[in-house]
Amino acid sequence: MSSDQPAPVEEAKESEAPTAEEVQPAQSPLPEVQAEETLLRQANHWHALYLDAQASVARFRADAANLQQQLADSLEREKHLSSRNLQLHCRQPCEEQEELVPAGVSQLRSLEKLLVAKDAELRRLQEELADRRTEVTKLRADRGAALSERAELETLRTELRAREGLEELLQAKELELANVRKVLSLSESSTAERLARAMRLKLQELHQSLSREDAKSQLVEAKDQQLHRLHRELAEQKELCRQVTEDAEEMRAICADRLVSCGNQEASHIRLIESLRAENAMADMRIQSLEMLRLTLRI
């Protein structure tokens, strides 16, 4: 963006004894250049914020992909544990099944903690998105100021168009000066000197006026380029904010669905543990009844 910055425009500076051929205007900074530099600094600031927003979106998408992979792995482990529990329920005693179920419950709890952490990360990203929206609002206000400056630039263009005849006038004055010099060669030397000095002053003023008009024209073109660039950046930031909002809402819905699914799975595991404990209690009661029957048979 710094390559679009125009060179400083300088005003004309008078010499002590200029002639019509030696008038070369010097240049000094204008207030419009300072305003343009301020706009460029603001544009660089918003471009840096735009790059930060892109990095945040990339990190958020990477975290979301990791979370989806972890959820898929957890679901795969849950399926494996469910099949393993079913096999153990059919082939092994109830005591071994109770030893395997707490491991699955601990995995579910760790997964729930991970989901809570990701939900906090999602809230943080939503807060960052709100901050980006505030920055976009400020950028819109700056755009309004830029539009007002553009209106001023249009006024400058009108003045430039009104003064397009100055160069032709300068040429006419130079011809008039040549004619005056011819007349002065026949006049008195003092009168000729006064007329020549007056004509040189007029030519100097015309040269200075033309140099100022050229500087204003260059400034108008630079302002137009800056406004077009600001429009493009504003459109890109609007599109980025819209995409970040859509991605955040979609990830929020996915996380909520995953959290509900994990809660249902944990509830089913709790019911399985309770049923296993009930079966264990029934087995103990059967063992006690068999012991009592064995003692009775011995007696």
C-alpha positions as CSV (number, residue, x, y, z in Angstrom):
1,M,0.0,0.0,0.0
2,S,2.9,2.3,0.6
3,S,3.7,2.3,-3.2
4,D,0.5,4.3,-3.8
5,Q,1.6,7.2,-1.6
6,P,2.2,10.4,-3.7
7,A,5.3,12.5,-3.4
8,P,5.0,15.6,-1.3
9,V,3.8,18.7,-3.3
10,E,5.7,21.9,-2.7
11,E,4.7,25.5,-3.3
12,A,6.5,28.0,-5.5
13,K,9.2,30.2,-4.0
14,E,10.1,33.6,-5.4
15,S,13.6,34.6,-6.3
16,E,15.0,38.1,-5.7
17,A,15.3,39.1,-9.4
18,P,13.5,36.4,-11.5
19,T,13.2,36.6,-15.3
20,A,10.5,35.2,-17.6
21,E,12.9,32.3,-18.6
22,E,14.4,31.6,-15.1
23,V,11.1,31.3,-13.1
24,Q,11.3,27.8,-11.5
25,P,8.8,27.3,-8.6
26,A,10.1,25.4,-5.5
27,Q,7.7,23.3,-3.4
28,S,6.7,22.9,0.3
29,P,4.3,20.5,2.1
30,L,0.5,21.1,1.8
31,P,-2.2,20.3,4.4
32,E,-3.8,18.0,1.9
33,V,-0.7,15.8,1.9
34,Q,-0.8,15.5,5.7
35,A,-4.4,14.5,5.5
36,E,-3.6,11.9,2.9
37,E,-0.7,10.5,5.0
38,T,-3.2,10.2,7.9
39,L,-5.6,8.3,5.6
40,L,-2.7,6.0,4.6
41,R,-1.8,5.2,8.2
42,Q,-5.5,4.4,8.9
43,A,-5.6,2.1,5.9
44,N,-2.5,0.3,7.0
45,H,-4.0,-0.1,10.5
46,W,-7.2,-1.6,9.1
47,H,-5.2,-3.9,6.8
48,A,-3.3,-5.2,9.8
49,L,-6.6,-5.8,11.6
50,Y,-7.8,-7.6,8.6
51,L,-4.8,-9.9,8.6
52,D,-5.3,-10.6,12.4
53,A,-8.9,-11.5,11.7
54,Q,-7.8,-13.9,8.9
55,A,-5.3,-15.6,11.3
56,S,-8.0,-15.9,14.0
57,V,-10.4,-17.5,11.5
58,A,-7.7,-20.0,10.5
59,R,-6.9,-20.9,14.1
60,F,-10.6,-21.3,14.8
61,R,-11.1,-23.6,11.8
62,A,-8.0,-25.7,12.8
63,D,-9.4,-26.1,16.4
64,A,-12.8,-27.0,15.0
65,A,-11.2,-29.7,12.7
66,N,-9.3,-31.1,15.8
67,L,-12.5,-31.1,17.8
68,Q,-14.3,-33.0,15.1
69,Q,-11.5,-35.5,14.9
70,Q,-11.5,-36.0,18.6
71,L,-15.3,-36.4,18.6
72,A,-15.0,-39.0,15.9
73,D,-12.3,-40.9,17.8
74,S,-14.4,-40.7,21.0
75,L,-17.4,-42.1,19.1
76,E,-15.2,-44.9,17.7
77,R,-14.0,-45.7,21.2
78,E,-17.5,-45.6,22.5
79,K,-18.6,-48.1,19.8
80,H,-15.7,-50.3,20.7
81,L,-16.5,-50.1,24.4
82,S,-20.1,-50.9,23.8
83,S,-19.3,-54.0,21.8
84,R,-16.7,-55.0,24.4
85,N,-19.2,-54.5,27.2
86,L,-21.7,-56.6,25.3
87,Q,-19.2,-59.4,24.9
88,L,-18.1,-59.2,28.5
89,H,-21.7,-59.2,29.6
90,C,-22.3,-62.4,27.6
91,R,-19.0,-64.2,28.4
92,Q,-17.5,-62.9,31.6
93,P,-18.7,-62.5,35.2
94,C,-20.3,-59.2,36.3
95,E,-17.2,-58.2,38.4
96,E,-15.0,-57.9,35.3
97,Q,-17.7,-55.8,33.5
98,E,-17.8,-53.3,36.4
99,E,-14.0,-52.8,36.1
100,L,-14.3,-51.9,32.4
101,V,-17.3,-49.5,32.7
102,P,-15.5,-46.8,34.9
103,A,-12.8,-46.4,32.2
104,G,-15.5,-45.5,29.6
105,V,-17.1,-43.1,32.1
106,S,-13.8,-41.3,32.7
107,Q,-13.3,-41.0,28.9
108,L,-16.7,-39.5,28.6
109,R,-16.0,-37.0,31.4
110,S,-12.7,-36.0,29.7
111,L,-14.5,-35.5,26.4
112,E,-17.1,-33.4,28.2
113,K,-14.3,-31.2,29.7
114,L,-12.8,-30.8,26.2
115,L,-16.2,-29.8,24.8
116,V,-16.6,-27.2,27.6
117,A,-13.1,-25.8,26.7
118,K,-14.0,-25.6,23.0
119,D,-17.3,-23.9,23.9
120,A,-15.3,-21.3,25.9
121,E,-13.0,-20.8,22.8
122,L,-16.1,-20.4,20.6
123,R,-17.4,-17.6,23.0
124,R,-14.0,-15.9,22.8
125,L,-14.1,-16.0,19.0
126,Q,-17.6,-14.5,19.1
127,E,-16.3,-11.7,21.3
128,E,-13.5,-11.1,18.8
129,L,-16.1,-11.1,16.0
130,A,-18.0,-8.4,17.9
131,D,-14.8,-6.4,18.2
132,R,-14.3,-6.7,14.5
133,R,-17.8,-5.5,13.9
134,T,-17.0,-2.4,16.0
135,E,-13.9,-1.8,13.9
136,V,-15.9,-2.1,10.7
137,T,-18.3,0.5,12.1
138,K,-15.4,2.8,12.7
139,L,-14.2,2.1,9.2
140,R,-17.6,3.1,7.8
141,A,-17.3,6.4,9.7
142,D,-13.8,7.0,8.2
143,R,-15.4,6.2,4.8
144,G,-17.9,8.9,5.4
145,A,-15.1,11.3,6.1
146,A,-13.3,10.1,3.0
147,L,-16.5,10.8,0.9
148,S,-16.6,14.4,2.3
149,E,-13.0,14.8,1.3
150,R,-13.9,13.5,-2.2
151,A,-16.6,16.2,-2.4
152,E,-13.9,18.8,-1.6
153,L,-11.7,17.2,-4.3
154,E,-14.6,17.6,-6.8
155,T,-14.7,21.3,-5.9
156,L,-10.9,21.5,-6.6
157,R,-11.5,19.8,-10.0
158,T,-14.1,22.5,-10.8
159,E,-11.6,25.2,-10.0
160,L,-9.0,23.4,-12.1
161,R,-11.4,23.3,-15.1
162,A,-12.2,27.0,-14.6
163,R,-8.4,27.7,-14.8
164,E,-7.5,25.6,-17.8
165,G,-7.2,28.7,-19.9
166,L,-4.3,30.0,-17.8
167,E,-1.6,28.4,-20.0
168,E,-3.1,30.0,-23.1
169,L,-3.1,33.3,-21.3
170,L,0.5,32.8,-20.4
171,Q,1.5,32.2,-24.0
172,A,-0.5,35.3,-25.0
173,K,1.3,37.3,-22.3
174,E,4.7,36.1,-23.5
175,L,3.8,37.3,-27.1
176,E,2.7,40.6,-25.6
177,L,6.0,40.8,-23.7
178,A,7.9,40.2,-26.9
179,N,5.9,43.0,-28.6
180,V,6.5,45.3,-25.6
181,R,10.2,44.6,-25.8
182,K,10.2,45.7,-29.5
183,V,8.4,48.9,-28.5
184,L,10.7,49.5,-25.6
185,S,13.7,49.4,-27.8
186,L,12.4,52.6,-29.3
187,S,11.4,54.1,-25.9
188,E,13.3,55.5,-23.1
189,S,15.4,53.0,-21.1
190,S,13.7,53.8,-17.7
191,T,10.2,53.3,-19.1
192,A,11.3,50.1,-20.8
193,E,12.7,48.8,-17.6
194,R,9.5,49.5,-15.6
195,L,7.4,47.8,-18.3
196,A,9.7,44.8,-18.5
197,R,9.7,44.4,-14.7
198,A,5.9,44.6,-14.6
199,M,5.6,41.9,-17.4
200,R,8.1,39.7,-15.6
201,L,6.1,39.9,-12.4
202,K,2.9,39.0,-14.3
203,L,4.7,36.0,-15.9
204,Q,6.1,34.9,-12.6
205,E,2.6,35.0,-11.1
206,L,1.2,33.0,-14.0
207,H,4.0,30.4,-13.6
208,Q,3.3,30.1,-9.9
209,S,-0.4,29.8,-10.5
210,L,0.1,27.0,-13.1
211,S,2.5,25.1,-10.8
212,R,-0.1,25.3,-7.9
213,E,-2.8,24.0,-10.3
214,D,-0.6,21.1,-11.4
215,A,0.1,20.2,-7.7
216,K,-3.7,20.3,-7.0
217,S,-4.4,18.0,-10.0
218,Q,-1.8,15.5,-8.8
219,L,-3.3,15.6,-5.3
220,V,-6.8,15.0,-6.7
221,E,-5.6,11.9,-8.6
222,A,-3.9,10.5,-5.5
223,K,-7.0,11.1,-3.4
224,D,-9.1,9.2,-6.0
225,Q,-6.8,6.2,-5.9
226,Q,-6.8,6.2,-2.1
227,L,-10.7,6.3,-2.1
228,H,-10.9,3.4,-4.5
229,R,-8.5,1.3,-2.4
230,L,-10.5,2.1,0.8
231,H,-13.7,1.0,-1.0
232,R,-12.1,-2.3,-2.0
233,E,-10.7,-3.0,1.5
234,L,-14.1,-2.2,3.1
235,A,-15.9,-4.7,0.8
236,E,-13.3,-7.4,1.6
237,Q,-13.7,-6.8,5.4
238,K,-17.5,-7.0,5.1
239,E,-17.2,-10.3,3.3
240,L,-14.7,-11.7,5.8
241,C,-17.0,-10.7,8.8
242,R,-19.9,-12.4,7.1
243,Q,-18.0,-15.6,6.6
244,V,-16.6,-15.6,10.2
245,T,-20.2,-15.2,11.5
246,E,-21.5,-18.1,9.4
247,D,-18.6,-20.3,10.4
248,A,-19.0,-19.5,14.1
249,E,-22.8,-20.2,14.0
250,E,-22.3,-23.5,12.2
251,M,-19.5,-24.6,14.7
252,R,-21.8,-23.6,17.6
253,A,-24.6,-25.8,16.3
254,I,-22.2,-28.8,15.7
255,C,-20.7,-28.5,19.2
256,A,-24.2,-28.3,20.8
257,D,-25.2,-31.5,18.9
258,R,-22.1,-33.3,19.9
259,L,-22.6,-32.3,23.5
260,V,-26.1,-33.6,23.6
261,S,-25.0,-36.9,22.0
262,C,-22.2,-37.3,24.6
263,G,-24.7,-36.6,27.4
264,N,-27.1,-39.3,26.0
265,Q,-24.2,-41.7,25.8
266,E,-23.1,-41.0,29.4
267,A,-26.7,-41.5,30.6
268,S,-26.9,-44.9,28.8
269,H,-23.6,-45.9,30.4
270,I,-24.9,-44.9,33.8
271,R,-28.0,-47.0,33.2
272,L,-25.8,-49.9,32.1
273,I,-23.8,-49.6,35.4
274,E,-26.9,-49.6,37.4
275,S,-28.2,-52.7,35.6
276,L,-24.9,-54.4,36.2
277,R,-25.0,-53.6,39.9
278,A,-28.5,-54.9,40.1
279,E,-27.5,-58.1,38.4
280,N,-24.6,-58.4,40.8
281,A,-26.9,-58.0,43.7
282,M,-29.2,-60.6,42.4
283,A,-26.2,-62.9,41.8
284,D,-25.2,-62.4,45.5
285,M,-28.7,-63.1,46.6
286,R,-28.7,-66.3,44.6
287,I,-25.3,-67.3,46.0
288,Q,-26.6,-66.7,49.5
289,S,-29.7,-68.7,48.9
290,L,-27.6,-71.6,47.4
291,E,-25.4,-71.5,50.5
292,M,-28.4,-71.6,52.8
293,L,-29.8,-74.5,50.7
294,R,-26.4,-76.3,50.9
295,L,-26.3,-75.9,54.7
296,T,-29.9,-77.1,54.9
297,L,-29.1,-80.2,52.8
298,R,-26.1,-80.9,55.0
299,I,-28.2,-80.7,58.1
